[in-house]
Amino acid sequence: MARVFVTGSTTGLGLGATRQLLDEGHEVTLHARDDRRAAELAESLGRDARVVVGDLADTGETDAVAEQVNRLGRQDAVIHNAGVYLESHRVATSDGHARVLAVNALAPYRLTALIQRPQRLVYVSSGAHESGDASLRDIDWTARPWRSGQAYSDSKLYVTTLAAAVARRWPEVASSAVDPGWVPTRMGGPGAPDDLTEGHVTQCWLAVSDDPEATEGGGYWYHRRRRPPHPAVEDTAFQDRLLDTLAELTGVPFPAS
């Protein structure tokens, strides 16, 4: 039995991963944005559940999520699943960043730095990361005209690169990124062509399987098959620049190995 923390557990891929892990007998720590969603989640699962609460678009609440998880004890794996896609306008958070960047990239970075280090880290990416801008110019969109689709692609490039950087910086941790496909969730929309179940199987496999491929870390996966990511992801200089940028934006240095 593994202890697994899953962010964004209330709907879609996060809820699917949670159900699968619980059905397999693992101990899952769930995450909801607020108390209402936490109560609905516990009721929908129909079983006792440990739920931490906090809006990952907010710096203080993200830190509180990390504190709640740490109080529960060391996790064997963390699945960074929470994400947002299109916003019709910039949504300010407590530190002034757009919600897309905050939830999709800054929160995974912050939680990675603040949560007691697990054996495995799984970051949910997207095929859209291949269209991400690797320049790292104005990543918080304070100077550019707001473009939601580009912001999403950029954020997924950052989180995919974060997974690779963690694998390099912390060789004892199996850190991987997963493209779940374009699946029919609230974010993906009802017309999405990929299979919803297949969307969460790979992250569960990476989090708990004893398969040597799952325990190796460092890969970018789609339906349990490795795929080459955007070239910047495996560029160690870009990894280091990104970590420095995220540390500057969040005020949280990346922990030493």
JOFENCOR-V885634 format. One record per run of one state. SS is the DSSP state (@ for helix, = for strand, . for the rest). FROM is the first residue (numbers start at 1). TO is the last residue. If there is no record, write none. Layout:
ss->[SS;SS]
from->[FROM;FROM]
to->[TO;TO]
//
This chain:
ss->[.;=;.;@;.;=;.;@;.;=;.;@;.;=;.;=;.;=;@;.;=;.;@;.;@;.;=;.;=;.;=;.;@;.;@;.;=;.;=;.;@;.;@;.]
from->[1;3;7;12;24;27;33;35;46;50;54;59;73;77;81;92;93;98;99;115;120;126;127;132;148;170;174;180;183;184;194;195;196;209;212;217;220;223;225;227;231;235;236;251]
to->[2;6;11;23;26;32;34;45;49;53;58;72;76;80;91;92;97;98;114;119;125;126;131;147;169;173;179;182;183;193;194;195;208;211;216;219;222;224;226;230;234;235;250;257]
//
